[in-house]
Amino acid sequence: MATTKWSGAIQVAAVYVGTVVGAGFATGKEIVEFFTQYGPFGFFGILISGFLFIWLGTRMMVIASRINASSYKELNDYLFGKAISSVVTFIMMLIALGTTAVMLSGAGAVFEEQLGISKQLGVFATILLTFIVMLFGLKGLFSVNVVIVPMMLLFSLTTSAMILFDLEINNVSIVYPASLKSMLSPFAYVSFNLMMAQIVLVPLAGELQDEQTVQRGSALGGVLLLIILTSSHISLSSLPDLLQYDIPMAQVVKTSFISFYGLYIVIIYGEIFTSLIGGIFGLQRQLHSFFSIPNIVLLSILLLIIYVISLVDYSALLSFLYPLFGYISILFLLSLVFRKIP
């Protein structure tokens, strides 16, 4: 019985990690923006983020489990009240549709830029793969993450260990000294990522209906995120002028581990894909609570909508929604801290 619970916990942890990481994480850009550019202060920010991922991720999933939430709107109802929750849920849905469309487009870009295959072909291949995985529901989500996340963890630890062993780590020039921005960055990073992750983690906790597995899995997921963030930070710190690169992690691999480059491309695609299927899983569960139509039809419509959005330039919409979403995510973080667990 205990073995089964730990097996379930490992699957939950894999989904947690796979949902938080994505295109920005895989390229290293997100880690540079929030942490590495601040040098030593960035490392302290990572420690704070790791603690928050463990504590608040567990808290969020336990609340979802206890209120038996089938979608993230039910958690928002509990945290914000039904009136405000409707607005929050609508904005979250728009952001989730936008970010999943970005992931789909990013998956196609990997095919085009790294394999020399048509971007549209890559997009359609990803849609087909997503459709197949989502037919298996929770089992499909678990299966993909249990394969990709250990690869990601192993790659991240190996590159950072080799850099430390070769003493190739450089003194990163701190672009900003200790400042309000560097101190707030871990809270901004965690609040945004947890707000997005709840789309997946809330229905996951509700479906499992096993609080001990949820607690172990979310805590383990937070620890793994801390490890991956730290090891990625070490690797990125070896790169001089790291702010000038759009894909800094690729530059690290090209500079020091060119033989790993093929594996790195697989991991980039895997990280994008885990975030994509996580977003679709959560959106499908949410839409199913609004519309009583068969899952396969709902999934087909959802994939079509995301594909269309991926073709449209919606940067102006996101530039308006993202700051608004940022403020809401801070409120979400505070609600998680102060709202009593039922």
Secondary structure, DSSP 8 states (H G I E B T S, - for coil): -HHHHHHHHHHHHHHHHHHH--HHHHHSHHHHHHTGGGTHHHHHHHHHHHHHHHHHHHHHHHHHHHTT-SSHHHHHHHHH-HHHHHHHHHHHHHHHHHHHHHHHHHHHHHHHHHH---HHHHHHHHHHHHHHHHHTHHHHHHHHHHHHHHHHHHHHHHHHHHHHHTT-------SS-S-HHHHHHHHHHHHHHHHHHHHHHHHHHHHH--HHHHHHHHHHHHHHHHHHHHHHHHHHHTSTTGGG-SSHHHHHHHHH-GGGHHHHHHHHHHHHHHHHHHHHHHHHHHHHHH--S-HHHHHHHHHHHHHHHHHS--HHHHHHHHHHHHHHHHHHHHHHHHS---
